[in-house]
Amino acid sequence: MLILRDPRESTKKCSLTPLRGMSGVRFVDFKRGRRVDGSDRILLHPDGDPLDGADQAAGLLLLDCSWRRVPSLLAAVDGDPIVRRLPPLETAYPRKSRVFEDPAQGLASIEALYAAFALLGTPHGHLLDEYRWASEFLERNPQL
C-alpha cells in the first residue's frame, strides 16, 4: 500500500501515523516536483467506479490530505491508477473545518483504508487497533 501524504497535515492528528514502519506500508510525503507512480494501483476517490472483489490483486494508493488539497496531490500521480469509490459509509471521526466543507461521505484516512481492505475480502482488523473511534466507526458501518 502506498500513502501519498500531505506534510501540511499534523502527524499528531493523523489517523495513519500508527501505520508508520508497518510492513507493506510505504509513506511518501507530497512536495513540489515529486512524482508518484499510480499505475496498477487502486486510487480511492469518490468519483470512481464502486470497489469490489475483482480489484483485489491491485495495490492501494491512498491520498492522505484534507479534501481541499486532493487536486494538488492528484497532480503528482503518474500513470493510470484504477479509480474506485467506497460505498456510502459514516465516519466516526469528529471533523471540523472553518474553511472548507467536507463531503457527506468523507472518511478519516484510516477508516477508508480499513473499509477498502474489508470490501476487497482481505480485512485487516489491526489497522484500527490504535484508532480512537474504531468501535464507533464499526458500529456505524456494520456491513464492514
DAPEMO-V699646 format. One record per residue. N is the residue number from 1. SS is DSSP state (h for helix, s for strand, l for the rest). PSI is psi in whole degrees, 0 to 359 (* if undefined). Layout:
BEGIN
n;ss;psi
N;SS;PSI
N;SS;PSI
END
This chain:
BEGIN
n;ss;psi
1;l;138
2;s;128
3;s;116
4;s;113
5;s;134
6;l;115
7;l;351
8;l;340
9;l;141
10;l;127
11;l;335
12;l;328
13;l;352
14;l;126
15;l;345
16;l;350
17;h;319
18;h;345
19;h;349
20;l;132
21;l;354
22;l;139
23;l;134
24;l;0
25;l;124
26;s;123
27;s;136
28;s;124
29;s;132
30;l;135
31;l;156
32;l;130
33;l;343
34;l;134
35;l;148
36;s;132
37;s;117
38;l;5
39;l;138
40;l;26
41;s;148
42;s;122
43;s;115
44;s;120
45;s;137
46;s;345
47;s;3
48;s;176
49;s;160
50;s;140
51;l;136
52;l;177
53;h;335
54;h;343
55;h;2
56;l;328
57;l;340
58;l;151
59;s;166
60;s;144
61;s;119
62;s;131
63;s;121
64;s;95
65;l;174
66;l;158
67;h;326
68;h;343
69;h;355
70;h;312
71;h;322
72;h;315
73;h;322
74;h;326
75;l;342
76;l;358
77;s;122
78;s;168
79;l;191
80;l;84
81;l;157
82;s;108
83;s;119
84;s;152
85;s;155
86;l;158
87;l;169
88;l;123
89;l;158
90;l;126
91;l;153
92;l;350
93;l;127
94;l;89
95;l;142
96;l;124
97;l;130
98;l;349
99;l;324
100;l;136
101;l;125
102;l;149
103;l;151
104;l;326
105;l;13
106;l;138
107;l;159
108;l;151
109;h;318
110;h;326
111;h;316
112;h;318
113;h;312
114;h;313
115;h;317
116;h;312
117;h;319
118;h;316
119;h;335
120;l;356
121;l;12
122;l;67
123;l;140
124;l;76
125;h;329
126;h;341
127;h;330
128;h;4
129;l;321
130;l;15
131;l;118
132;l;326
133;l;24
134;h;309
135;h;316
136;h;319
137;h;314
138;h;324
139;h;321
140;h;341
141;l;66
142;l;342
143;l;346
144;l;*
END
